[in-house]
Amino acid sequence: MVLFINDRPVKITDAQRANLLREKSDFDVVIDTRLEGIKTDQLHGHVLILNASLASLERLMNILHDEHPAALQSILVQVADQKAAESRLKSYFKVVKAAGGVVFKDNKILLIYRLKRWDLPKGKLDPGEKSRGASIREVKEETGVDAELVDKICTTWHTYTHNGNRILKRTKWYQMNCLSDENMTPQWEEDIEKISWMSKKEVQNAMVDSYSSIRYVFERLWSTVPAKN
């Protein structure tokens, strides 16, 4: 599970300590919670946290949400029981379910420009709705494009605060093919300023002005379905 908090990826793993330390050069900071507590000023660059208990995981969540370390890029947290840790993480938030799509047409991909960043069409599930149906509906509503599902890409988890509540949004992402873009138009009421078909190279350039969670979706997509330039 990769959790995006304030657009910073936090990954939970139960990998062996020795295996993680073999890649120690990949990290700017290494914290062993058996020897020291987690402090805000340690959270900068790429951080490895070893032997994290559920209590230290809660401490980390509070720091990330309340103090927003600006220099932090990513965190890898080693725990003894990954499923228990992920379950505890989810308990800190209200979970909201969403779905979205990466739509292809002639080997180009549909992106939307919203709130000054490039993004992908997505949205919350309606009551009783399934993720697959919601992803097609959201693509249609936000872009006017009719699409059909090809396969699931991945699931992302990202957090935000709404009315003082901590929200964890679970988004299931699907690869799609365009059926028709005759009525393609941005959904202005959702703050979408423009939409565009882009080549892989253009998408990579657009990702400079995007979100870490969206870049993660493309990383997962292109690891299995390489797109041409």
LOSEMAR-511854 format. One line per 5 residues: their letters; for each residue x, y, z of N, C-alpha, C, O. Coordinates in steps of 0.05 Angstrom, whole numbers, plus 5000, padded with zeros to 4 digits. Layout:
// LOSEMAR-511854
A) X:Y:Z:X:Y:Z:X:Y:Z:X:Y:Z; ...
//
This chain:
// LOSEMAR-511854
MVLFI) 5017:4976:5000:5000:5000:5000:5018:5025:5000:5036:5027:5016; 5012:5043:4981:5025:5069:4981:5003:5090:4987:4983:5093:4973; 5008:5105:5008:4989:5125:5017:5001:5153:5011:5024:5159:5019; 4986:5170:4997:4995:5197:4990:4984:5217:5010:4960:5222:5010; 5002:5228:5027:4994:5247:5047:5007:5274:5040:5031:5276:5038
NDRPV) 4990:5294:5035:5000:5320:5026:5017:5317:5001:5037:5330:4997; 5008:5298:4984:5021:5292:4958:5049:5279:4962:5065:5279:4943; 5055:5269:4986:5080:5255:4991:5074:5225:4994:5057:5218:5010; 5088:5207:4979:5083:5179:4982:5094:5167:5007:5117:5170:5014; 5076:5153:5022:5084:5138:5046:5078:5109:5041:5055:5101:5038
KITDA) 5099:5092:5039:5095:5064:5033:5100:5047:5058:5119:5052:5073; 5082:5028:5062:5084:5009:5085:5094:4982:5075:5084:4972:5055; 5114:4971:5088:5125:4945:5080:5132:4928:5104:5139:4939:5126; 5132:4902:5101:5142:4884:5122:5167:4870:5113:5174:4848:5123; 5181:4882:5093:5206:4871:5084:5227:4869:5106:5225:4884:5126
QRANL) 5246:4851:5103:5267:4848:5124:5284:4873:5125:5291:4885:5105; 5292:4879:5150:5309:4903:5155:5335:4902:5139:5343:4922:5127; 5347:4878:5138:5373:4876:5124:5370:4882:5094:5387:4895:5082; 5348:4873:5083:5343:4878:5054:5339:4908:5049:5349:4919:5029; 5326:4922:5067:5321:4950:5064:5347:4966:5066:5352:4985:5052
LREKS) 5364:4958:5085:5389:4972:5090:5409:4968:5068:5428:4984:5065; 5406:4947:5052:5423:4944:5029:5420:4967:5009:5439:4973:4994; 5396:4979:5010:5391:5002:4992:5392:5028:5009:5379:5047:5002; 5408:5028:5030:5409:5051:5048:5416:5077:5033:5408:5099:5041; 5432:5074:5012:5441:5098:4997:5417:5112:4983:5420:5135:4974
DFDVV) 5394:5098:4981:5371:5110:4969:5357:5130:4987:5339:5144:4979; 5365:5130:5012:5351:5146:5032:5369:5168:5043:5393:5165:5046; 5356:5191:5049:5371:5213:5062:5371:5211:5092:5390:5220:5105; 5351:5198:5103:5348:5195:5132:5339:5167:5138:5320:5157:5126; 5352:5154:5158:5343:5128:5168:5337:5130:5197:5354:5138:5213
IDTRL) 5312:5123:5205:5304:5124:5233:5296:5096:5243:5279:5083:5231; 5309:5087:5264:5301:5062:5277:5285:5068:5302:5297:5078:5321; 5259:5063:5302:5242:5072:5324:5247:5056:5349:5237:5064:5370; 5263:5035:5348:5270:5021:5373:5292:5037:5388:5295:5034:5412; 5305:5055:5374:5327:5071:5386:5320:5100:5390:5331:5113:5407
EGIKT) 5301:5110:5375:5293:5139:5377:5265:5143:5367:5254:5127:5352; 5253:5165:5376:5226:5172:5367:5228:5187:5340:5249:5195:5331; 5205:5190:5328:5203:5204:5302:5199:5234:5308:5180:5242:5322; 5217:5251:5297:5215:5280:5301:5211:5294:5274:5220:5284:5253; 5198:5316:5275:5191:5330:5251:5216:5338:5235:5216:5336:5211
DQLHG) 5237:5347:5249:5260:5357:5235:5276:5335:5221:5295:5340:5206; 5269:5309:5227:5282:5287:5213:5269:5281:5186:5281:5267:5169; 5245:5291:5182:5230:5284:5158:5236:5302:5135:5222:5321:5130; 5258:5296:5121:5265:5311:5098:5278:5292:5077:5290:5273:5085; 5274:5299:5052:5284:5281:5031:5269:5255:5031:5245:5254:5036
HVLIL) 5284:5233:5025:5273:5206:5025:5280:5192:5052:5303:5190:5059; 5259:5184:5066:5262:5174:5094:5255:5145:5096:5235:5136:5085; 5272:5129:5110:5267:5102:5117:5262:5100:5147:5279:5108:5162; 5239:5089:5155:5233:5085:5183:5232:5055:5188:5216:5041:5176; 5249:5046:5207:5251:5017:5213:5237:5010:5239:5235:5027:5257
NASLA) 5226:4985:5240:5215:4974:5264:5193:4992:5276:5191:4997:5300; 5175:5002:5258:5154:5020:5267:5132:5004:5281:5121:4985:5270; 5125:5013:5305:5102:5001:5319:5077:5016:5310:5079:5036:5296; 5054:5006:5319:5029:5020:5313:5028:5048:5326:5017:5067:5314; 5041:5050:5349:5042:5076:5363:5059:5096:5348:5052:5119:5345
SLERL) 5082:5086:5338:5100:5105:5323:5087:5111:5296:5092:5133:5285; 5071:5093:5285:5057:5099:5260:5037:5121:5264:5033:5139:5247; 5023:5120:5287:5004:5141:5293:5018:5168:5297:5008:5189:5288; 5041:5167:5310:5057:5192:5314:5065:5203:5287:5063:5228:5283; 5073:5186:5268:5080:5195:5241:5056:5208:5228:5059:5230:5215
MNILH) 5033:5196:5229:5009:5207:5216:5002:5235:5227:4995:5253:5212; 5005:5238:5253:4999:5264:5266:5018:5286:5256:5010:5308:5251; 5044:5279:5254:5064:5298:5245:5057:5306:5216:5057:5330:5209; 5052:5286:5199:5047:5292:5170:5023:5310:5166:5023:5327:5149; 5002:5305:5182:4978:5321:5178:4978:5347:5193:4965:5367:5183
DEHPA) 4991:5349:5215:4990:5374:5231:5014:5393:5225:5011:5417:5228; 5036:5382:5217:5060:5398:5215:5070:5401:5186:5086:5419:5180; 5062:5384:5168:5068:5386:5139:5097:5392:5133:5104:5413:5124; 5115:5373:5138:5144:5377:5133:5148:5384:5103:5144:5367:5086; 5157:5408:5098:5158:5418:5070:5180:5404:5054:5177:5401:5030
ALQSI) 5202:5396:5067:5225:5385:5052:5222:5354:5048:5240:5342:5037; 5201:5343:5057:5197:5314:5055:5190:5306:5026:5174:5319:5013; 5202:5284:5016:5196:5274:4990:5182:5247:4990:5163:5243:4975; 5191:5229:5007:5177:5203:5009:5185:5190:5035:5206:5196:5047; 5169:5170:5043:5174:5155:5068:5169:5125:5062:5149:5118:5050
LVQVA) 5188:5108:5070:5184:5079:5070:5184:5070:5099:5204:5074:5113; 5162:5057:5107:5159:5049:5135:5159:5019:5137:5143:5005:5125; 5178:5008:5153:5179:4979:5157:5164:4972:5183:5168:4984:5204; 5146:4953:5181:5130:4944:5203:5131:4914:5205:5139:4900:5186; 5123:4903:5228:5124:4874:5231:5100:4861:5217:5103:4839:5206
DQKAA) 5077:4874:5218:5053:4863:5206:5040:4884:5188:5028:4903:5197; 5044:4880:5162:5036:4900:5143:5005:4903:5142:4996:4926:5142; 4991:4882:5143:4961:4883:5142:4950:4898:5167:4932:4914:5164; 4962:4892:5190:4953:4906:5214:4959:4936:5213:4942:4952:5222; 4982:4942:5203:4990:4970:5201:4972:4985:5181:4963:5008:5187
ESRLK) 4966:4973:5158:4949:4986:5139:4920:4989:5150:4907:5009:5145; 4911:4969:5165:4885:4971:5177:4884:4994:5197:4864:5009:5199; 4905:4997:5213:4906:5019:5232:4907:5046:5218:4894:5065:5227; 4922:5047:5197:4923:5072:5181:4896:5081:5172:4888:5104:5175; 4881:5062:5161:4854:5069:5151:4835:5078:5173:4817:5093:5168
SYFKV) 4840:5068:5197:4822:5075:5219:4824:5104:5227:4807:5114:5241; 4846:5118:5219:4850:5146:5226:4832:5164:5209:4829:5188:5215; 4820:5153:5187:4807:5169:5167:4778:5159:5162:4771:5137:5168; 4763:5177:5150:4738:5169:5137:4745:5162:5109:4756:5178:5094; 4738:5137:5101:4745:5127:5074:4724:5135:5054:4700:5129:5058
VKAAG) 4732:5148:5032:4715:5155:5010:4724:5140:4986:4747:5139:4979; 4705:5127:4972:4712:5110:4948:4707:5126:4922:4687:5140:4919; 4727:5123:4904:4725:5137:4879:4736:5119:4857:4747:5098:4862; 4733:5128:4832:4743:5113:4809:4750:5132:4787:4738:5154:4784; 4769:5124:4770:4778:5142:4748:4789:5126:4725:4793:5101:4727
GVVFK) 4795:5140:4703:4804:5126:4679:4827:5139:4664:4829:5163:4664; 4843:5122:4652:4864:5131:4633:4854:5122:4606:4855:5098:4599; 4845:5141:4590:4832:5135:4565:4852:5138:4542:4866:5159:4539; 4853:5118:4524:4870:5118:4501:4854:5122:4475:4831:5112:4473; 4866:5137:4457:4855:5140:4430:4879:5144:4411:4894:5163:4413
DNKIL) 4882:5125:4392:4904:5127:4373:4931:5131:4387:4948:5146:4379; 4934:5116:4409:4958:5115:4426:4963:5142:4440:4986:5147:4448; 4943:5159:4442:4945:5183:4458:4928:5180:4482:4909:5164:4482; 4933:5196:4503:4920:5193:4529:4905:5219:4536:4915:5241:4530; 4882:5216:4547:4865:5239:4554:4872:5250:4582:4870:5236:4602
LIYRL) 4881:5275:4583:4886:5289:4608:4868:5313:4611:4859:5325:4592; 4863:5320:4636:4847:5344:4642:4865:5363:4658:4883:5355:4672; 4859:5389:4655:4874:5410:4669:4855:5423:4689:4836:5436:4682; 4860:5418:4715:4843:5427:4737:4859:5439:4759:4879:5427:4768; 4851:5462:4769:4865:5475:4792:4895:5478:4787:4911:5473:4805
KRWDL) 4901:5485:4763:4929:5491:4755:4947:5467:4754:4972:5469:4755; 4935:5443:4752:4951:5419:4749:4938:5400:4729:4914:5399:4727; 4955:5384:4716:4945:5363:4698:4936:5340:4715:4949:5332:4735; 4914:5328:4707:4901:5308:4724:4888:5287:4705:4889:5290:4681; 4875:5267:4717:4859:5247:4703:4830:5249:4712:4825:5256:4735
PKGKL) 4811:5243:4694:4783:5244:4703:4777:5222:4723:4785:5199:4721; 4764:5231:4745:4758:5212:4767:4736:5225:4784:4730:5249:4781; 4724:5209:4802:4704:5221:4820:4693:5200:4839:4699:5176:4836; 4677:5209:4858:4666:5191:4878:4645:5173:4867:4631:5180:4848; 4643:5149:4879:4622:5130:4872:4595:5140:4883:4593:5151:4905
DPGEK) 4574:5137:4867:4547:5142:4877:4539:5118:4895:4550:5097:4893; 4519:5123:4913:4510:5101:4930:4502:5076:4914:4486:5077:4895; 4513:5053:4921:4508:5028:4908:4522:5023:4882:4519:5002:4869; 4538:5043:4873:4552:5041:4848:4578:5025:4850:4591:5026:4871; 4585:5011:4829:4610:4996:4828:4631:5013:4815:4626:5032:4800
SRGAS) 4657:5007:4822:4679:5024:4812:4681:5024:4782:4686:5045:4770; 4676:5002:4769:4679:5001:4740:4658:5019:4726:4665:5034:4708; 4634:5018:4735:4613:5035:4724:4619:5064:4730:4614:5082:4713; 4628:5070:4754:4634:5097:4762:4656:5110:4746:4655:5133:4739; 4676:5094:4739:4699:5104:4724:4690:5113:4696:4698:5134:4687
IREVK) 4673:5098:4683:4662:5105:4657:4645:5130:4659:4647:5148:4643; 4627:5131:4680:4610:5154:4684:4626:5179:4688:4620:5200:4677; 4646:5178:4706:4662:5202:4712:4677:5212:4687:4679:5236:4683; 4688:5194:4671:4701:5202:4647:4681:5217:4629:4688:5239:4618; 4657:5207:4626:4637:5219:4610:4629:5247:4621:4627:5266:4606
EETGV) 4624:5248:4647:4615:5273:4659:4637:5295:4658:4631:5318:4653; 4662:5287:4663:4683:5308:4665:4694:5316:4638:4706:5337:4635; 4692:5298:4617:4704:5304:4592:4685:5302:4568:4692:5312:4546; 4662:5290:4571:4644:5285:4549:4652:5262:4531:4639:5257:4511; 4673:5247:4539:4683:5225:4522:4669:5199:4531:4668:5193:4554
DAELV) 4660:5184:4511:4650:5157:4515:4673:5137:4514:4688:5138:4495; 4675:5119:4534:4697:5101:4534:4688:5073:4544:4667:5070:4555; 4705:5053:4538:4700:5026:4547:4724:5016:4563:4746:5024:4557; 4719:5000:4583:4740:4989:4600:4757:4969:4585:4748:4953:4569; 4783:4970:4592:4802:4949:4582:4811:4932:4606:4808:4908:4605
DKICT) 4822:4945:4626:4833:4930:4649:4837:4949:4672:4840:4973:4668; 4839:4938:4696:4846:4954:4719:4876:4960:4719:4892:4942:4713; 4884:4984:4727:4912:4991:4729:4922:4988:4758:4942:4973:4762; 4909:5002:4777:4919:5001:4804:4898:5015:4822:4878:5025:4812; 4904:5016:4848:4888:5031:4867:4906:5051:4881:4928:5044:4890
TWHTY) 4898:5076:4883:4913:5096:4898:4897:5104:4923:4873:5102:4924; 4912:5112:4943:4901:5122:4968:4913:5150:4973:4938:5152:4975; 4897:5170:4976:4908:5196:4983:4891:5210:5004:4866:5205:5005; 4902:5227:5020:4888:5239:5042:4884:5269:5038:4899:5282:5023; 4864:5279:5051:4859:5308:5051:4841:5314:5075:4830:5295:5088
THNGN) 4838:5339:5082:4820:5347:5104:4796:5362:5093:4799:5380:5076; 4773:5355:5103:4748:5368:5095:4731:5374:5119:4723:5355:5134; 4725:5399:5124:4709:5407:5147:4720:5396:5173:4705:5388:5191; 4747:5396:5175:4760:5387:5199:4763:5357:5202:4774:5348:5221; 4753:5342:5182:4755:5313:5183:4777:5303:5165:4781:5314:5143
RILKR) 4791:5282:5173:4811:5270:5157:4798:5250:5138:4784:5232:5146; 4803:5254:5112:4791:5238:5091:4812:5221:5077:4833:5232:5071; 4807:5196:5073:4824:5178:5058:4808:5170:5033:4789:5155:5035; 4817:5179:5010:4803:5172:4985:4816:5148:4972:4840:5149:4965; 4801:5127:4968:4810:5104:4953:4800:5106:4924:4776:5107:4920
TKWYQ) 4818:5107:4906:4811:5110:4877:4821:5086:4862:4844:5079:4862; 4802:5072:4849:4809:5050:4831:4811:5061:4802:4793:5075:4792; 4834:5055:4789:4840:5066:4763:4838:5044:4742:4847:5021:4746; 4827:5051:4719:4823:5032:4697:4834:5043:4671:4831:5067:4664; 4846:5026:4655:4854:5033:4628:4829:5031:4611:4813:5012:4614
MNCLS) 4825:5050:4592:4801:5050:4575:4809:5057:4546:4830:5068:4541; 4791:5050:4528:4793:5058:4500:4770:5077:4494:4748:5074:4503; 4777:5098:4479:4757:5117:4471:4738:5105:4450:4747:5093:4431; 4712:5108:4454:4691:5100:4435:4683:5124:4417:4679:5121:4393; 4682:5148:4430:4675:5172:4416:4683:5196:4432:4678:5198:4456
DENMT) 4695:5216:4418:4701:5241:4431:4688:5265:4417:4697:5288:4418; 4666:5259:4403:4652:5279:4387:4641:5301:4406:4639:5324:4397; 4634:5294:4430:4623:5314:4449:4643:5322:4471:4635:5329:4493; 4668:5320:4465:4689:5325:4485:4688:5355:4493:4690:5373:4477; 4684:5359:4519:4684:5386:4530:4690:5385:4560:4681:5367:4573
PQWEE) 4704:5405:4571:4710:5404:4599:4686:5410:4617:4669:5427:4610; 4684:5397:4640:4663:5402:4659:4670:5426:4676:4685:5423:4696; 4661:5449:4669:4669:5474:4682:4661:5474:4712:4676:5485:4728; 4638:5463:4719:4630:5463:4747:4648:5446:4765:4646:5449:4789; 4665:5430:4753:4685:5415:4768:4713:5427:4766:4733:5414:4771
DIEKI) 4713:5453:4758:4738:5469:4756:4758:5458:4735:4782:5462:4736; 4747:5443:4715:4764:5434:4693:4766:5455:4671:4746:5462:4659; 4790:5465:4667:4794:5487:4648:4797:5477:4619:4787:5490:4601; 4810:5455:4616:4814:5444:4589:4820:5415:4590:4827:5404:4611; 4817:5401:4567:4824:5373:4565:4840:5369:4539:4837:5384:4520
SWMSK) 4857:5349:4539:4875:5346:4517:4883:5317:4513:4887:5302:4532; 4886:5309:4487:4898:5283:4480:4928:5287:4478:4937:5305:4464; 4944:5271:4492:4973:5274:4493:4987:5248:4487:4978:5226:4493; 5010:5251:4474:5028:5228:4470:5042:5221:4496:5040:5237:4515; 5056:5199:4497:5070:5191:4522:5090:5213:4530:5092:5220:4553
KEVQN) 5105:5223:4510:5124:5244:4517:5111:5269:4528:5121:5281:4547; 5088:5276:4516:5074:5300:4525:5063:5295:4554:5063:5313:4570; 5053:5271:4559:5044:5264:4586:5066:5267:4606:5063:5278:4627; 5090:5256:4599:5113:5257:4617:5120:5286:4623:5126:5293:4646; 5118:5304:4604:5124:5332:4609:5102:5344:4626:5108:5361:4644
AMVDS) 5077:5337:4621:5055:5347:4637:5056:5339:4666:5046:5353:4684; 5068:5316:4671:5069:5306:4699:5086:5323:4717:5085:5320:4742; 5102:5341:4706:5117:5360:4722:5098:5378:4738:5103:5386:4760; 5074:5383:4726:5054:5399:4739:5030:5382:4745:5007:5387:4736; 5034:5360:4760:5013:5342:4767:5016:5334:4797:5029:5348:4812
YSSIR) 5005:5311:4804:5006:5301:4831:5022:5275:4832:5023:5261:4813; 5034:5270:4855:5049:5245:4859:5032:5221:4854:5041:5201:4842; 5006:5222:4863:4989:5198:4859:4983:5194:4830:4980:5170:4821; 4981:5215:4814:4976:5212:4785:5000:5201:4771:4999:5184:4753; 5024:5211:4779:5048:5200:4768:5051:5170:4774:5061:5155:4758
YVFER) 5042:5162:4798:5043:5134:4806:5025:5117:4788:5032:5095:4780; 5002:5127:4780:4984:5113:4762:4997:5108:4736:4996:5086:4725; 5011:5128:4725:5025:5125:4700:5049:5106:4702:5054:5091:4683; 5062:5107:4724:5084:5088:4728:5074:5059:4727:5087:5042:4715; 5052:5054:4741:5040:5027:4741:5030:5020:4713:5033:4997:4704
LWSTV) 5018:5039:4699:5007:5033:4672:5030:5026:4653:5029:5006:4639; 5051:5043:4652:5072:5039:4633:5091:5016:4640:5106:5007:4623; 5089:5007:4664:5105:4983:4671:5094:4958:4658:5108:4938:4655; 5069:4959:4650:5056:4936:4638:5047:4941:4609:5046:4922:4593; 5041:4966:4603:5031:4973:4576:5047:4997:4566:5037:5019:4566
PAKN) 5071:4993:4556:5087:5015:4546:5073:5029:4523:5063:5016:4505; 5072:5055:4524:5060:5071:4502:5081:5082:4484:5104:5087:4493; 5074:5085:4458:5093:5096:4439:5093:5126:4443:5075:5138:4454; 5114:5139:4433:5116:5168:4433:5097:5180:4413:5096:5205:4411
//
